[in-house]
Amino acid sequence: MAGWSQSGTGGGNYDMQMAASLNLIASAACGGWSGGMSPEMADQMKRSIASSDCNKKSGRSFMEFFDRITEDPDEYENLGLLHDAARKGKMDTCKHLVENLKFDVDVRANDGSGKTPLACAVSHGKVIAVRYLVDRGADLNKQDVKGFAPLHYATKRGYGGIARLLLSRGANVDVDSSEGTPLHVAAAHGKSGVMQILLDHHADPDRVSPDLCTPLAKGLCAVLETLSESACIKCMKLLVKAGADLNSMNPDTPLVIATSKGLNECVDYLLEVGADANIPKHGGRTPIEIAAKSGSRRIVESLFRFTSPIQTVPNWSVEGIIAYARSRYCEDKAQESNEASNIKQNLHGESAVRKDAGASRACTEDKLGEEDRKAQLKLHGGQAVARKDYAGASKFYTEAIMLDPADATLYSNRSLCHLKIGEARNALVDADACISLRPEWPKGYYRKGVAHMSLMEYKEARDAFTDGLKVDPSNLDIQNAFWEADEAMIKKNSGAQRAWPFE
């Protein structure tokens, strides 16, 4: 084996010792030990290598490695030897592992991330290691558990040189992931330099990500979270130059998103390059109505000359639009306040109602956008459920509940999501909240019964379905569920329980 000396008279003993050591090393690197590499195992390997007739330089390299493992085992047990060498740019170690010990250049990390050594080298900016692994045949498009390929990591870190290298060797410029293509990642993190490289390699500027965003929308949604407005505009200009659709409604038009987030400069730029100010958001409001409702006079002024008059607004002027939006909002909030007060009385008692009454009547500017935001979150939650992303949907519903904790449908929807991801206890909590908010709605009792079924609490499930039938005796879903629960009670001790479908 190259890199190891077999001189001396102990060749047979050497073969056995080194084979045992190297097999252990390979096992650790590839996840062969469920508990990782312990200090005791590292010491065992050091003794085996020390007693072997190996090349001094190679032996010293491995001895130093096992010393580091003894000091900090957690750092190494979750990746692998080749991953660690690649991310640190240790080329002697990389070459020895690949060329002499025949490590697989595409082996996945042990930490559950699914990263390859190439992805580790890319995300740490180790150009020489990247080039070496590519030359040794590393898969340029191999994706980890998030769907990220090496090009995603190069883009996210802003490593333009590495991105060019990967693309020149055949990396897929539009490889998709949970966060979209590399172009989506560039937009979300304001990496305009890498974005230009991706567009030069014909990245699709209108590709829709799993969360239903185009790159334009992705960048706008990320403003104030992961990038500045000025960085967003730089990326927007590149996308527009590449022919991006200014009026795509995935998830809403760029102008609607920019208006909703109060991005003055982005609104001005979009209007300048021809965005349509009359396309409403999915909830029905046009950009100027959104701006007026949120009190953004500056944006209302920008949108005014690009927007067709709205028939329901009696005074079509900047002042008239803002006044109309405020009056409508206050009327809506007054009605919602009365409904919410009755609900809160059931949930928290009369003292909580008195405490909240003054605040709920106040028509303050900081709450003007809550209704639109809640509607958007519910829409995204429904879309996530449709594509069976229940964990993602649960997050959307949680955000919506924070805006409106009196909406029973949000608890019902989140209860379903909890069930789908195996969190039956949380599903039960949400079902109870749904019933408290809307005791006349049978869906809450159905959700509660299904949660109990998942927990194999069949009597409680049957009781919940019985309560639901008292509210709606003709509900076929609850009728069928009742008999399922009744049958499960009978069979509970026979070991023949039926699997519940959680529909």
N, C-alpha and C positions, 0 to 999 in steps of 0.2 A: 504493500500500500504506500503510495507516494507520500513523502513528508515524514515517514517513520523509518528508523534504522533497525535492521534485523541482524546486525553484526553480533558476534559472540556465539557461545555454545548453547544458550538457553532458548533456541528458536521455537521449539514446541511449546515450552512454558510461556514464552512471549505471546505466541499466537492466542493461546487460551485466555491469558490475562487481558490483552488488549481487546480481544473480541468482546469479552464480558464488559469492559469499561465503555467501549464505544457503543455497544448495544444499550447500555444504561443511559448514556448521553443522548442518543437518538430518541430513546423512550421519553426522556424528560422533555426534549424539544418538541416532540409531537404529541404531548399530552398523555403519555402512557401511564402516568401516576395520577390518580385522582386527587391526591393531597399535595401535589407539587414535589419539589426536591428538598428534602430535609437536610440540615447541616450534617447529620450522621451519614447520609448517603454521599454528600459531597466529600466528607473525610474518607469514606470507603473508596471513592474513585481516586482521590489523591494518592492513597496508599498503593492502589493498583497500578497507577501510572508511574509512581516513584519506583516501584519494584520491577517495572518492565524495562526492556532495552530499547527505549524510544529516543528519537532525535531530541537533543537538549532544548533547542529553541521551542519546538512544538510542545514538549513536556512542560516547560516553564509557562507557556501561554495558557495551557489548561489548568495548571496549578494556580495561577493568578485568578483565573475565572472562578474556580471553585472557592478560593478565598473570599471573593466578592459575594458569592452565594451565601456563604456562612454568615457574612456580616448583614446581608439584607436579602433573605430568600424570597420575600414577596415580590421584589422587583423582577425576578426572573421566572418564577413559576407560572406567571400569567401570560407570558409571551412565548418564549422559546429562544434557543441559542442564536439562530439565524436572524430572527426578528430583532433581537437585542443588538447584534453586531451591525445590522443594516441601519437601524435608527441612530446609531452612534457613529456610523461611517467608518467602522473598524475593518478596513479592507483585507488585512492579513487574515483575520478571523473569518470573514465572509468567504474568501477564496479557499481557505482550508476546509471549512464546513461543506462547501459546494463541490469542490474539485477532488478533495481527498476522502472526505467522509460521505460524499454523495447525498447530501441533504437535498430534499425536494425544494426547489426555489419557489414553489407555489404553496408550501405548507401553511395552513391556517394557524393563527395564534391560539394559545390555550385559554385565553381569558374570556372566550365567548363572543368576542368582537368579530371574529372571522377575518381579521386583517391578514394580508400576506406580507412577507418581508419587503416586497416592493412598495406596498402601501405605507409601511413604517418608514422606509427610507425617504419616500416622497414627502410625507407629512412632517418630517424633520429636516427637509431641505438638503439631504445628503446626495448631491448631484453625482459624485463618482460612484457611490453605491447604487444609485438608480441606473446609471449607464451600465454598470457591471451586470446587475441582475437582468436588465433588458437583453444584454448581449448573451446571457446564459439561457435565454428563452423564457423568462418570466411572462406570465399571462397579463397583458396590458389591461384587459377588461374584466379581470376577476373581481367580483364584488363581495363586500362583507355583509354582515347581517342588516345593515342600514341600506344596502344597495349601493354603497359608495365604491367606486372604482378608483384606482390611483389618480386619475385625472380630476376627480372631485376634490381630493385632498390638495393637489397642486393648486387648484383654483381657489379653494377656501383660504389657503395660506398666502395666496398672491405670488406663487413661484412661477413667473412667466417662462423662465428658461426651461424649467422641468416640464411645464405644460407643452412647450414647443417640441421638446425631445420626445415626449410620449406620443404626441400627435404625428410627428414625423415617422415614428415607428409603427403607426397603425392603430393607435387608441381611438375608440369610438367617441366622436365629439358629442353625440347626443345620447350617451348611455344614461339610462334613467335610474332613479333612486327614490327613497322615501322623501327626499327634499327636492326632487326634480333632476334635471340634467345639470351638467357643470355650468351651463349658462344661467340657470336659475340660482345656483350657488353664488356665482359671480355677482349677480344682481342683488342678492340678499345681503352680501357682505361688502358691496361697493368696490369690488376689484375690477376697476375699469381697464387696467392694463391687460390682465388675463382675458377679460371679456373681449377685447379687440382681437386677441390671438384666436379665441374660439370662433368669433365671427369670421375672421379671415379663413378659417377652416370650415366655413359653411354651417355653423351651428344654427339650428332652427330658432328664430327669434319669437315664434308664436307657439312653441310647444307648451302644452298644458301639463302641469305637474300633478302628482297624486292629490294634492290639496286644492286642485282646480285653479291654479294660478299660472298666468303667462309670466315670462321673465319681467316684463314691465310691471305687472301687478305685484310680483314677488318683491321687487325692489321697493316699491311704494309702501307695501305693508311692513317692511322692515325698518323704515325711517323712524327715528327716535328710539329704536330698540337695538339694532346692530350697526346702523350707519347714520351719517348725517344727511341732511337734505341736499347739501352741495354735492356730496359723493353720489347720491341717488341721481341727481340731474346729469352728472357726467356719464353714468351708465345709460340713462334714458336717451341721451343724445346719440350714443352709439347704436342702441337698439332701433331708434327711429330711422337713423341713417341706413340701417340694414333692412328696413322695410317692415318693422313690427306694426301690427294692427293697433291703431290708436283707440279703436272703439270696441275691442274684444270685451265680452262680458264675463270673462273667467277670472275671478268670481264676480266682479263688477267692472265697469269701465275704469281705466286708469284715472279719468277725471273724477269719477265718483269717489274712488279711494283717496285721491289726493285731497279732495274737498272734505271728506269725512275726517281726515286726520289733520286738517287745518294747515296744509302745506302750501303757503302762498306762492313761493317761487315755482314749485312744480305745477300748480294750477296755471300760472302765467305761461310757462313754457308749453304745456299741453295745448292751451288755447292758441298760442302762437303757431304751432305746427299743424293745427287743423283738427283737434279733437272736437267731437260733437257735444255741445253743452246741453242738448235737449234729450239725450238718452237717459232715462231714469234708472235708478238702481233696482234691484230685484224687488225691493219692498214698495216701489212705486214713486218715490220722490226723485225729482230732478236735482242736479248738483246745486242749483241756486236755492232750492227749498231746503236742502241739507245745510248749506252755509247759513241761510237766514235763521233756521231753527237753532243752530249752535251759536248764533250771535257773531259770526265772522264777517263783519261789515266789509273788511278789505277784500275778501274773496267774493262777496256778493257784488261789489263794485266791478271786479274783474270779469265776472260771469255775465253781468247785466246785458251788455251789448251783444253778447253771443247767444242769448237765450230768447226764445219766442215767448210772447206774453202768455201768462196763465189766466184762463178765463175766470177762475174763482178768486183771483186777487183783485179787489176793487180799485186799488191805486197802484198802477204799474210803475213803480219807481223804487229806487234802492230803499228809501225810508218806508215806503208802503209795503214792500215785500217783507222786510224785517218785522214791521209792526203786525202784519197779518200772521206771520209764522209764530210770533210770541203769543198772540191772542189765542190761536188755535192750540198751541201747546198747553197754555194755562187751563183751557177748557178741558182738554184731555186729561191732564194731571188731576184736576178737581174730581172728575168722574172716577179715575183710577183710585184716588185717595179714599173715596167713600167705599169702594168695593174692598180695598185692602184693609180698611179699618175693621170691617166685619170679620174678615179672615183672621186678622191679628188678634181679635178678641178671643177667637177659638183657640189660637195657638199660645198666646202669652197672657191672656187675662186683660181686664179693663185697665189696669195700671199701665201696661205697656202701650195700650191704645192712646191713653192720655199723654203719655210721654212723647209718642211719635206724631201726634196730631198736628202740632205746629209745624214740624219739619216737613211733613208730607204735603202741606198746603203751599209751602214756599215754592215759588217759580224761579229757581236759581239757574244761572247760566251753566254752571258746571254739570247739571243733570240733563241739559237739553238734548244730548245725543244718546241717551240711554236706550230709548225705544228702538232707534235704528240699530244700535249695536246689538241689542238683544235679538232682534229679528235676524240680523246677519249671523249671529252665533247659532241660532236655531237652524238656520238654513245649512250652515256648514256641518252641524251635528247630524242633520238628516242625510246629507250627502255622504258623510263618513259611514253612517249606518248602512247606506245603500251599497257601499263598496266593502262592507264587512270590517271596517276599521273601528271596532267598538271601543278600544282604548282611546283613540283619537276623538271619537264622538263624545265620550264621557268627559273629556277635558273641555270641549266646547259647551256642553250642557252645564258643567260646573261654573264656567265663566258667566253664562247666562243667569244662573241661579244667584250669583253674587249681585247681579244687576237687579233682579226681580225675584226675591225669595218667596213670593206669594203665587208663583205660576205653577200650578199642579202638574201641567203637562211636562214641564222640565224634569220634575222628579220621576214621573212615570217613564220618560225616555231614558233617563240615566239609570233607573232601576234595571231596564232591559240590558243596557250596556254592561252593568256590573255582572249580571247573570252570564252574559256571553263570554266574559273574561274570567269567570270562575270566582267572583266575589259575591257569593250569595247573601252573606250577612249584610253587606253594604246595600245590596238590592232590596233586602227586607226593610232596612232603615228608610230608604227612599220611598218604598211603597207605603209605609206608615205615614210619611210626611204628605204624600199625595192624598191619602184618605183624609187626613186632618184638614187639608186645604179644601178638598172637594168631596165631602162625604156622599154627595148624591151621584158621583161619577163611578160607574162600575169598574172602570179600568184599574183603579187603584187596588180594589179587592182582588182582581185577577192577578196583578203584579205580585201582591202579597202572597197569594196562594202558590204561584209558581216558584217564588223564592223559598217558601217552606218545602215544596216538593223537592227542590234541588238539595235542601238540607236533610231530606228524608224525614221531615217532620209532618207526617201525613195527616194526623188528626188536626193540627193547626192549619194545614193547607185546606182540608175539607171545611173547617170552620170559616176560613176566609172566603172560599167560594160560596158557601151558604149565605154569608153576609152580602156578597155581590148579587146573588139571585134575589135577595130581598129588595134590592134596589132596581134590578132589571131582570124579572123572572123569565123573559123570553130570550135572553142572551145565550146563544148556542155555544159559544166558546167557553163560557163559564159553566154551562150545563155539562159539557163534555169533560171539562177539567174536574168538576165535582165527582163524576163517576170514576175518573182516573184515580183521584185521591182516595175515594172509598175503596176501590179495588186494591190499591197499594196498602191500605191499612190492614186488609184481610191477609195479604201475602207477606206482610213485613217479616214475620217470623219464619217464613218458608224459604227465604233466600231467593225469591223469584220476583223482586221488584223490577218494574219496568223503568227504562231510562226515560227521563222527562225531556221533551224536545225544546223547551224554552222558547216557544214562539211568541 
